[in-house]
Amino acid sequence: MPAERRRAVVRKLRGFVRLCEVGIGTRPAVAAALASDGRAVTATDVVDRATPEGVRFVRDDVAAAADRDDPGEHYRVDCVYALNCPPELHRPLVRVAAGVDAACCFTTLGGDPPAVEAEPVALPGGDTLFVACDPDGVLTG
């Protein structure tokens, strides 16, 4: 993710104190920026990933978590988000966030449309943040 787009996502997510990035992969820059800004950040992925200082890592599969009665303590945050989220993970991401009463947003891969109902928020740099749930209006306000 280019620096301008990354900064735009970070600016949107700064309104939350506790966040969980789902599917962090090998690009932890947003989580790192949020953590260095004093936010409590947890990252998940289906394989073990190295995360920057201040970012807690939990190995988990969001699709499996969406089917559990309790998705997991690591999802009990103010906002669950994913970057470059493939369409098959949009529904599980939203179910997990709903299960813990968290805001939920994501960016997609390239031109993929969201596979769930979500409000598009245009970000500087040309990216779109899809907001699936924003109970306190932090992302859309």
C-alpha positions in Angstrom: 0.0 0.0 0.0 1.5 3.3 -1.0 2.4 5.7 1.8 -0.4 8.2 1.1 -3.1 5.5 1.1 -1.7 4.0 4.3 -1.7 7.4 6.0 -5.4 7.9 4.9 -6.4 4.6 6.4 -4.5 5.3 9.6 -6.2 8.7 9.9 -9.7 7.0 9.7 -8.8 4.3 12.2 -7.3 6.7 14.8 -10.7 7.4 16.2 -10.6 4.0 17.9 -8.5 3.0 20.9 -8.5 -0.8 20.5 -8.3 -2.4 17.0 -7.8 -5.8 15.4 -6.4 -6.1 11.9 -7.5 -9.4 10.3 -5.2 -11.0 7.8 -2.2 -8.8 8.5 0.0 -10.8 6.1 3.4 -9.3 5.4 2.3 -5.6 5.3 2.0 -4.5 8.9 2.5 -0.7 8.3 -1.0 0.4 9.2 -1.0 -1.7 12.5 2.5 -0.4 13.3 1.4 3.2 12.7 -1.6 2.8 14.9 0.4 1.1 17.7 3.0 3.8 17.6 0.2 6.3 17.9 -0.8 4.8 21.3 -3.6 2.5 20.0 -3.9 -1.1 21.3 -3.6 -3.2 18.2 -3.9 -7.0 17.7 -3.3 -8.6 14.4 -4.5 -12.0 13.2 -3.6 -14.3 10.3 -4.0 -18.0 9.5 -0.2 -18.4 9.6 2.3 -17.1 12.1 3.5 -13.6 11.2 6.1 -11.3 12.6 4.5 -8.0 13.8 6.1 -4.7 14.7 6.7 -3.7 18.3 3.4 -2.8 20.0 1.3 -5.1 17.8 0.1 -8.3 19.5 -0.3 -11.3 17.2 -2.8 -14.1 17.4 -2.9 -16.9 14.9 -6.6 -17.3 13.9 -8.8 -17.9 11.0 -11.6 -15.3 10.7 -13.8 -17.7 8.8 -13.6 -20.2 11.6 -14.0 -17.4 14.2 -17.2 -16.3 12.5 -18.7 -19.7 13.2 -17.8 -19.9 16.9 -20.1 -18.9 19.7 -17.3 -16.8 21.0 -15.1 -15.4 18.2 -12.2 -14.8 20.6 -10.9 -12.3 23.1 -8.6 -10.8 20.4 -11.6 -9.5 18.5 -13.1 -7.7 21.5 -12.0 -4.3 20.3 -13.6 -1.1 19.1 -12.9 -1.8 15.4 -12.2 -4.9 13.4 -10.6 -4.1 10.0 -8.9 -5.8 7.1 -6.8 -4.5 4.3 -6.9 -5.9 0.8 -9.6 -8.3 2.0 -10.8 -10.9 -0.5 -14.5 -11.2 -1.1 -14.8 -14.6 0.6 -13.7 -13.0 3.9 -16.1 -10.0 3.9 -19.0 -11.9 5.5 -16.9 -13.7 8.1 -15.2 -10.3 9.0 -18.6 -8.6 9.4 -20.0 -11.6 11.5 -17.0 -11.5 13.8 -17.3 -7.7 14.3 -21.1 -8.0 14.9 -20.4 -10.8 17.4 -18.3 -8.4 19.6 -20.3 -5.2 18.8 -17.3 -3.6 17.1 -17.1 -1.3 14.1 -16.0 -3.0 10.9 -14.3 -1.8 7.8 -12.1 -3.1 5.0 -10.4 -2.3 1.7 -10.7 -4.8 -1.2 -8.3 -6.3 -3.6 -8.1 -4.1 -6.7 -11.6 -3.6 -8.2 -13.4 -6.2 -6.2 -16.8 -4.9 -5.0 -17.8 -5.6 -1.4 -19.6 -8.9 -0.9 -21.6 -7.4 2.0 -23.6 -4.2 2.5 -21.1 -1.5 3.2 -20.8 2.3 2.8 -17.9 3.3 0.5 -15.7 6.1 1.9 -13.3 7.6 -0.6 -9.9 8.1 0.9 -7.1 10.5 -0.3 -4.8 8.6 -2.6 -7.5 6.8 -4.5 -8.4 4.0 -2.0 -11.9 3.2 -0.8 -12.7 2.1 2.7 -15.8 0.0 2.9 -17.6 0.6 6.2 -19.9 -2.3 7.1 -20.7 -1.2 10.7 -20.0 2.1 12.4 -22.2 2.3 15.5 -20.6 5.5 16.8 -20.1 7.2 13.4 -16.3 7.3 13.9 -15.6 6.2 10.3 -18.4 7.9 8.5 -18.8 11.0 10.6 
